[in-house]
């Protein structure tokens, strides 16, 4: 990329490099990249295309561009991701939340309509804390625990809770799923690793190379985490409590069978915007009653 002179030329050069790399929406990506490098709001790069770009600013733009050309997601480049209208900081140990995970939040809200209740929520494999903190934003009297196997991710979730004003209602612990958790919860949520081990190498580089491997690898069939989680659900769910989890494409019947095997009723499934069955919602079975939509 030639030496940059103005915001307008910086965007043009970055967009050309991204287009040559066959990135989608290269102009939009370039605007976001230049705005981030210069510490400007996106609207400012529109308003001041003739503003000069200094040598150090040009170096920052070039550095961010090289990371993007290496297929590092913009969320990783910028260090933040918006989820459920909230801004989450990311770290190398924390999975980068995707929009389809909001399907889990929607499923819980549909089943717990009393927004003022002091629900207890458990988030297994909390990562950045996005599921738990999104739910706490909707239930102002609720409290929750996030469990994470990677200490770095647990620290990231704790920092996000503090930044978003939920530190007094959220606690994060390092653990192996729910093995060390006691008590009962109104809602348990999870976005566990669900990619079959042999499939990870075929994932897009934005996922394969930048999301933590432990947040992707679901074992030989992609279902190991569901089996581990399901075993603890009967002792952790309140009477009438619900469990909602994200699913990989085509996994809904297998996960339903795992949950039903632990005595849970399968209440419903939910599709994401692409029409993929992305969430399963189960509940503690009523005594003597077993129902399933599997």
SENU-420844 format. One record per residue (C-alpha): x, y, z; residue number from 1; residue in three letters. Coordinates in steps of 0.1 Angstrom, whole numbers. Layout:
BEGIN
<site x="X" y="Y" z="Z" n="NUM" res="Ala"/>
...
This chain:
BEGIN
<site x="0" y="0" z="0" n="1" res="Unk"/>
<site x="14" y="34" z="-10" n="2" res="Unk"/>
<site x="21" y="61" z="16" n="3" res="Unk"/>
<site x="-11" y="75" z="29" n="4" res="Unk"/>
<site x="-19" y="112" z="27" n="5" res="Unk"/>
<site x="-55" y="117" z="37" n="6" res="Unk"/>
<site x="-84" y="98" z="53" n="7" res="Unk"/>
<site x="-100" y="95" z="18" n="8" res="Unk"/>
<site x="-68" y="80" z="3" n="9" res="Unk"/>
<site x="-63" y="58" z="33" n="10" res="Unk"/>
<site x="-98" y="43" z="29" n="11" res="Unk"/>
<site x="-93" y="39" z="-9" n="12" res="Unk"/>
<site x="-60" y="21" z="-5" n="13" res="Unk"/>
<site x="-72" y="-2" z="23" n="14" res="Unk"/>
<site x="-104" y="-10" z="3" n="15" res="Unk"/>
<site x="-83" y="-19" z="-28" n="16" res="Unk"/>
<site x="-61" y="-42" z="-7" n="17" res="Unk"/>
<site x="-92" y="-59" z="8" n="18" res="Unk"/>
<site x="-109" y="-62" z="-26" n="19" res="Unk"/>
<site x="-77" y="-79" z="-40" n="20" res="Unk"/>
<site x="-79" y="-103" z="-11" n="21" res="Unk"/>
<site x="-115" y="-111" z="-20" n="22" res="Unk"/>
<site x="-130" y="-98" z="12" n="23" res="Unk"/>
<site x="-167" y="-89" z="11" n="24" res="Unk"/>
<site x="-177" y="-53" z="15" n="25" res="Unk"/>
<site x="-142" y="-40" z="12" n="26" res="Unk"/>
<site x="-151" y="-3" z="13" n="27" res="Unk"/>
<site x="-172" y="-7" z="45" n="28" res="Unk"/>
<site x="-144" y="-27" z="62" n="29" res="Unk"/>
<site x="-118" y="-1" z="51" n="30" res="Unk"/>
<site x="-139" y="27" z="67" n="31" res="Unk"/>
<site x="-142" y="8" z="100" n="32" res="Unk"/>
<site x="-105" y="0" z="100" n="33" res="Unk"/>
<site x="-93" y="35" z="93" n="34" res="Unk"/>
<site x="-118" y="50" z="118" n="35" res="Unk"/>
<site x="-105" y="26" z="145" n="36" res="Unk"/>
<site x="-68" y="32" z="137" n="37" res="Unk"/>
<site x="-74" y="70" z="140" n="38" res="Unk"/>
<site x="-96" y="68" z="170" n="39" res="Unk"/>
<site x="-125" y="84" z="151" n="40" res="Unk"/>
<site x="-162" y="77" z="150" n="41" res="Unk"/>
<site x="-173" y="61" z="117" n="42" res="Unk"/>
<site x="-192" y="93" z="108" n="43" res="Unk"/>
<site x="-161" y="114" z="111" n="44" res="Unk"/>
<site x="-143" y="95" z="83" n="45" res="Unk"/>
<site x="-172" y="105" z="60" n="46" res="Unk"/>
<site x="-172" y="141" z="72" n="47" res="Unk"/>
<site x="-135" y="148" z="68" n="48" res="Unk"/>
<site x="-121" y="128" z="38" n="49" res="Unk"/>
<site x="-94" y="155" z="32" n="50" res="Unk"/>
<site x="-80" y="154" z="68" n="51" res="Unk"/>
<site x="-43" y="146" z="66" n="52" res="Unk"/>
<site x="-30" y="113" z="79" n="53" res="Unk"/>
<site x="3" y="115" z="98" n="54" res="Unk"/>
<site x="31" y="90" z="96" n="55" res="Unk"/>
<site x="23" y="72" z="129" n="56" res="Unk"/>
<site x="-14" y="71" z="119" n="57" res="Unk"/>
<site x="-5" y="56" z="86" n="58" res="Unk"/>
<site x="16" y="29" z="104" n="59" res="Unk"/>
<site x="-14" y="21" z="127" n="60" res="Unk"/>
<site x="-37" y="18" z="96" n="61" res="Unk"/>
<site x="-11" y="-5" z="79" n="62" res="Unk"/>
<site x="-8" y="-27" z="110" n="63" res="Unk"/>
<site x="-46" y="-32" z="113" n="64" res="Unk"/>
<site x="-49" y="-38" z="75" n="65" res="Unk"/>
<site x="-23" y="-66" z="77" n="66" res="Unk"/>
<site x="-41" y="-83" z="105" n="67" res="Unk"/>
<site x="-73" y="-81" z="85" n="68" res="Unk"/>
<site x="-57" y="-94" z="54" n="69" res="Unk"/>
<site x="-45" y="-124" z="75" n="70" res="Unk"/>
<site x="-83" y="-131" z="81" n="71" res="Unk"/>
<site x="-83" y="-119" z="117" n="72" res="Unk"/>
<site x="-119" y="-109" z="123" n="73" res="Unk"/>
<site x="-126" y="-72" z="128" n="74" res="Unk"/>
<site x="-140" y="-79" z="162" n="75" res="Unk"/>
<site x="-105" y="-94" z="172" n="76" res="Unk"/>
<site x="-87" y="-65" z="155" n="77" res="Unk"/>
<site x="-108" y="-40" z="175" n="78" res="Unk"/>
<site x="-110" y="-61" z="206" n="79" res="Unk"/>
<site x="-148" y="-57" z="211" n="80" res="Unk"/>
<site x="-180" y="-73" z="198" n="81" res="Unk"/>
<site x="-215" y="-60" z="201" n="82" res="Unk"/>
<site x="-240" y="-86" z="214" n="83" res="Unk"/>
<site x="-276" y="-80" z="224" n="84" res="Unk"/>
<site x="-269" y="-42" z="221" n="85" res="Unk"/>
<site x="-241" y="-44" z="246" n="86" res="Unk"/>
<site x="-203" y="-40" z="239" n="87" res="Unk"/>
<site x="-181" y="-69" z="251" n="88" res="Unk"/>
<site x="-144" y="-69" z="253" n="89" res="Unk"/>
<site x="-127" y="-99" z="238" n="90" res="Unk"/>
<site x="-95" y="-117" z="247" n="91" res="Unk"/>
<site x="-75" y="-146" z="232" n="92" res="Unk"/>
<site x="-91" y="-170" z="256" n="93" res="Unk"/>
<site x="-127" y="-159" z="251" n="94" res="Unk"/>
<site x="-149" y="-171" z="222" n="95" res="Unk"/>
<site x="-161" y="-143" z="199" n="96" res="Unk"/>
<site x="-199" y="-143" z="202" n="97" res="Unk"/>
<site x="-219" y="-144" z="170" n="98" res="Unk"/>
<site x="-253" y="-130" z="163" n="99" res="Unk"/>
<site x="-269" y="-164" z="161" n="100" res="Unk"/>
<site x="-262" y="-169" z="198" n="101" res="Unk"/>
<site x="-288" y="-143" z="205" n="102" res="Unk"/>
<site x="-313" y="-170" z="197" n="103" res="Unk"/>
<site x="-306" y="-185" z="231" n="104" res="Unk"/>
<site x="-314" y="-152" z="249" n="105" res="Unk"/>
<site x="-346" y="-149" z="229" n="106" res="Unk"/>
<site x="-357" y="-184" z="239" n="107" res="Unk"/>
<site x="-351" y="-177" z="276" n="108" res="Unk"/>
<site x="-370" y="-145" z="275" n="109" res="Unk"/>
<site x="-400" y="-162" z="258" n="110" res="Unk"/>
<site x="-401" y="-188" z="287" n="111" res="Unk"/>
<site x="-395" y="-164" z="316" n="112" res="Unk"/>
<site x="-419" y="-135" z="310" n="113" res="Unk"/>
<site x="-418" y="-120" z="345" n="114" res="Unk"/>
<site x="-390" y="-95" z="340" n="115" res="Unk"/>
<site x="-390" y="-83" z="376" n="116" res="Unk"/>
<site x="-384" y="-118" z="392" n="117" res="Unk"/>
<site x="-352" y="-125" z="411" n="118" res="Unk"/>
<site x="-342" y="-154" z="388" n="119" res="Unk"/>
<site x="-310" y="-173" z="394" n="120" res="Unk"/>
<site x="-292" y="-180" z="361" n="121" res="Unk"/>
<site x="-262" y="-203" z="354" n="122" res="Unk"/>
<site x="-241" y="-198" z="323" n="123" res="Unk"/>
<site x="-219" y="-228" z="314" n="124" res="Unk"/>
<site x="-189" y="-221" z="293" n="125" res="Unk"/>
<site x="-195" y="-184" z="297" n="126" res="Unk"/>
<site x="-166" y="-171" z="275" n="127" res="Unk"/>
<site x="-169" y="-133" z="273" n="128" res="Unk"/>
<site x="-200" y="-135" z="296" n="129" res="Unk"/>
<site x="-223" y="-125" z="268" n="130" res="Unk"/>
<site x="-252" y="-148" z="275" n="131" res="Unk"/>
<site x="-253" y="-142" z="312" n="132" res="Unk"/>
<site x="-249" y="-105" z="310" n="133" res="Unk"/>
<site x="-274" y="-101" z="282" n="134" res="Unk"/>
<site x="-300" y="-119" z="304" n="135" res="Unk"/>
<site x="-291" y="-98" z="334" n="136" res="Unk"/>
<site x="-297" y="-67" z="313" n="137" res="Unk"/>
<site x="-333" y="-80" z="307" n="138" res="Unk"/>
<site x="-339" y="-92" z="343" n="139" res="Unk"/>
<site x="-329" y="-63" z="366" n="140" res="Unk"/>
<site x="-335" y="-84" z="398" n="141" res="Unk"/>
<site x="-318" y="-115" z="386" n="142" res="Unk"/>
<site x="-283" y="-128" z="396" n="143" res="Unk"/>
<site x="-261" y="-153" z="379" n="144" res="Unk"/>
<site x="-229" y="-174" z="378" n="145" res="Unk"/>
<site x="-208" y="-179" z="348" n="146" res="Unk"/>
<site x="-185" y="-210" z="347" n="147" res="Unk"/>
<site x="-155" y="-211" z="323" n="148" res="Unk"/>
<site x="-128" y="-237" z="319" n="149" res="Unk"/>
<site x="-102" y="-211" z="308" n="150" res="Unk"/>
<site x="-90" y="-186" z="335" n="151" res="Unk"/>
<site x="-83" y="-159" z="309" n="152" res="Unk"/>
<site x="-119" y="-161" z="296" n="153" res="Unk"/>
<site x="-133" y="-160" z="331" n="154" res="Unk"/>
<site x="-112" y="-128" z="338" n="155" res="Unk"/>
<site x="-126" y="-113" z="305" n="156" res="Unk"/>
<site x="-162" y="-120" z="316" n="157" res="Unk"/>
<site x="-155" y="-105" z="350" n="158" res="Unk"/>
<site x="-142" y="-73" z="333" n="159" res="Unk"/>
<site x="-172" y="-72" z="310" n="160" res="Unk"/>
<site x="-196" y="-75" z="340" n="161" res="Unk"/>
<site x="-178" y="-46" z="357" n="162" res="Unk"/>
<site x="-177" y="-24" z="325" n="163" res="Unk"/>
<site x="-214" y="-30" z="319" n="164" res="Unk"/>
<site x="-225" y="-24" z="355" n="165" res="Unk"/>
<site x="-234" y="-60" z="364" n="166" res="Unk"/>
<site x="-205" y="-68" z="388" n="167" res="Unk"/>
<site x="-228" y="-68" z="418" n="168" res="Unk"/>
<site x="-251" y="-94" z="402" n="169" res="Unk"/>
<site x="-227" y="-117" z="383" n="170" res="Unk"/>
<site x="-200" y="-140" z="396" n="171" res="Unk"/>
<site x="-175" y="-159" z="374" n="172" res="Unk"/>
<site x="-157" y="-191" z="384" n="173" res="Unk"/>
<site x="-132" y="-214" z="368" n="174" res="Unk"/>
<site x="-144" y="-249" z="365" n="175" res="Unk"/>
<site x="-152" y="-279" z="344" n="176" res="Unk"/>
<site x="-188" y="-272" z="333" n="177" res="Unk"/>
<site x="-211" y="-276" z="363" n="178" res="Unk"/>
<site x="-191" y="-302" z="383" n="179" res="Unk"/>
<site x="-183" y="-278" z="412" n="180" res="Unk"/>
<site x="-217" y="-259" z="411" n="181" res="Unk"/>
<site x="-243" y="-264" z="438" n="182" res="Unk"/>
<site x="-277" y="-250" z="444" n="183" res="Unk"/>
<site x="-306" y="-247" z="419" n="184" res="Unk"/>
<site x="-313" y="-223" z="391" n="185" res="Unk"/>
<site x="-343" y="-210" z="372" n="186" res="Unk"/>
<site x="-324" y="-209" z="339" n="187" res="Unk"/>
<site x="-292" y="-226" z="328" n="188" res="Unk"/>
<site x="-278" y="-215" z="294" n="189" res="Unk"/>
<site x="-248" y="-227" z="274" n="190" res="Unk"/>
<site x="-230" y="-222" z="241" n="191" res="Unk"/>
<site x="-208" y="-252" z="243" n="192" res="Unk"/>
<site x="-181" y="-263" z="218" n="193" res="Unk"/>
<site x="-200" y="-284" z="191" n="194" res="Unk"/>
<site x="-176" y="-288" z="162" n="195" res="Unk"/>
<site x="-165" y="-324" z="156" n="196" res="Unk"/>
<site x="-127" y="-326" z="161" n="197" res="Unk"/>
<site x="-120" y="-337" z="125" n="198" res="Unk"/>
<site x="-140" y="-308" z="111" n="199" res="Unk"/>
<site x="-121" y="-280" z="128" n="200" res="Unk"/>
<site x="-94" y="-280" z="101" n="201" res="Unk"/>
<site x="-120" y="-272" z="75" n="202" res="Unk"/>
<site x="-135" y="-241" z="92" n="203" res="Unk"/>
<site x="-129" y="-206" z="78" n="204" res="Unk"/>
<site x="-96" y="-192" z="90" n="205" res="Unk"/>
<site x="-115" y="-164" z="109" n="206" res="Unk"/>
<site x="-128" y="-191" z="132" n="207" res="Unk"/>
<site x="-102" y="-218" z="130" n="208" res="Unk"/>
<site x="-72" y="-195" z="136" n="209" res="Unk"/>
<site x="-86" y="-169" z="160" n="210" res="Unk"/>
<site x="-112" y="-185" z="183" n="211" res="Unk"/>
<site x="-98" y="-206" z="211" n="212" res="Unk"/>
<site x="-96" y="-243" z="201" n="213" res="Unk"/>
<site x="-112" y="-254" z="234" n="214" res="Unk"/>
<site x="-143" y="-233" z="225" n="215" res="Unk"/>
<site x="-147" y="-251" z="192" n="216" res="Unk"/>
<site x="-138" y="-287" z="198" n="217" res="Unk"/>
<site x="-168" y="-308" z="207" n="218" res="Unk"/>
<site x="-151" y="-342" z="205" n="219" res="Unk"/>
<site x="-154" y="-369" z="178" n="220" res="Unk"/>
<site x="-191" y="-363" z="171" n="221" res="Unk"/>
<site x="-193" y="-327" z="184" n="222" res="Unk"/>
<site x="-216" y="-337" z="213" n="223" res="Unk"/>
<site x="-192" y="-343" z="243" n="224" res="Unk"/>
<site x="-200" y="-310" z="260" n="225" res="Unk"/>
<site x="-238" y="-317" z="258" n="226" res="Unk"/>
<site x="-233" y="-350" z="275" n="227" res="Unk"/>
<site x="-212" y="-335" z="303" n="228" res="Unk"/>
<site x="-237" y="-307" z="309" n="229" res="Unk"/>
<site x="-268" y="-329" z="307" n="230" res="Unk"/>
<site x="-256" y="-351" z="335" n="231" res="Unk"/>
<site x="-258" y="-323" z="360" n="232" res="Unk"/>
<site x="-290" y="-306" z="349" n="233" res="Unk"/>
<site x="-314" y="-326" z="370" n="234" res="Unk"/>
<site x="-297" y="-316" z="402" n="235" res="Unk"/>
<site x="-293" y="-280" z="392" n="236" res="Unk"/>
<site x="-326" y="-270" z="377" n="237" res="Unk"/>
<site x="-353" y="-255" z="399" n="238" res="Unk"/>
<site x="-387" y="-271" z="397" n="239" res="Unk"/>
<site x="-400" y="-258" z="364" n="240" res="Unk"/>
<site x="-365" y="-245" z="355" n="241" res="Unk"/>
<site x="-353" y="-243" z="319" n="242" res="Unk"/>
<site x="-322" y="-251" z="300" n="243" res="Unk"/>
<site x="-313" y="-234" z="267" n="244" res="Unk"/>
<site x="-283" y="-241" z="246" n="245" res="Unk"/>
<site x="-269" y="-232" z="212" n="246" res="Unk"/>
<site x="-267" y="-261" z="187" n="247" res="Unk"/>
<site x="-246" y="-268" z="156" n="248" res="Unk"/>
<site x="-264" y="-273" z="124" n="249" res="Unk"/>
<site x="-282" y="-306" z="123" n="250" res="Unk"/>
<site x="-276" y="-315" z="159" n="251" res="Unk"/>
<site x="-310" y="-308" z="174" n="252" res="Unk"/>
<site x="-323" y="-344" z="174" n="253" res="Unk"/>
<site x="-291" y="-358" z="189" n="254" res="Unk"/>
<site x="-290" y="-332" z="216" n="255" res="Unk"/>
<site x="-327" y="-337" z="223" n="256" res="Unk"/>
<site x="-320" y="-374" z="229" n="257" res="Unk"/>
<site x="-291" y="-367" z="253" n="258" res="Unk"/>
<site x="-313" y="-343" z="273" n="259" res="Unk"/>
<site x="-343" y="-367" z="273" n="260" res="Unk"/>
<site x="-320" y="-394" z="286" n="261" res="Unk"/>
<site x="-315" y="-373" z="317" n="262" res="Unk"/>
<site x="-352" y="-370" z="322" n="263" res="Unk"/>
<site x="-358" y="-335" z="307" n="264" res="Unk"/>
<site x="-387" y="-325" z="286" n="265" res="Unk"/>
<site x="-378" y="-309" z="252" n="266" res="Unk"/>
<site x="-400" y="-278" z="252" n="267" res="Unk"/>
<site x="-390" y="-263" z="218" n="268" res="Unk"/>
<site x="-364" y="-255" z="192" n="269" res="Unk"/>
<site x="-356" y="-221" z="177" n="270" res="Unk"/>
<site x="-342" y="-212" z="144" n="271" res="Unk"/>
<site x="-317" y="-185" z="137" n="272" res="Unk"/>
<site x="-321" y="-159" z="109" n="273" res="Unk"/>
<site x="-306" y="-183" z="84" n="274" res="Unk"/>
<site x="-333" y="-208" z="92" n="275" res="Unk"/>
<site x="-309" y="-232" z="110" n="276" res="Unk"/>
<site x="-322" y="-249" z="141" n="277" res="Unk"/>
<site x="-299" y="-231" z="165" n="278" res="Unk"/>
<site x="-313" y="-234" z="200" n="279" res="Unk"/>
<site x="-328" y="-262" z="221" n="280" res="Unk"/>
<site x="-349" y="-254" z="251" n="281" res="Unk"/>
<site x="-356" y="-281" z="277" n="282" res="Unk"/>
<site x="-372" y="-280" z="311" n="283" res="Unk"/>
<site x="-373" y="-301" z="342" n="284" res="Unk"/>
<site x="-398" y="-328" z="337" n="285" res="Unk"/>
<site x="-430" y="-329" z="358" n="286" res="Unk"/>
<site x="-430" y="-359" z="381" n="287" res="Unk"/>
<site x="-445" y="-388" z="362" n="288" res="Unk"/>
<site x="-447" y="-369" z="330" n="289" res="Unk"/>
<site x="-424" y="-371" z="300" n="290" res="Unk"/>
<site x="-429" y="-351" z="269" n="291" res="Unk"/>
<site x="-406" y="-345" z="239" n="292" res="Unk"/>
<site x="-406" y="-327" z="206" n="293" res="Unk"/>
<site x="-375" y="-346" z="195" n="294" res="Unk"/>
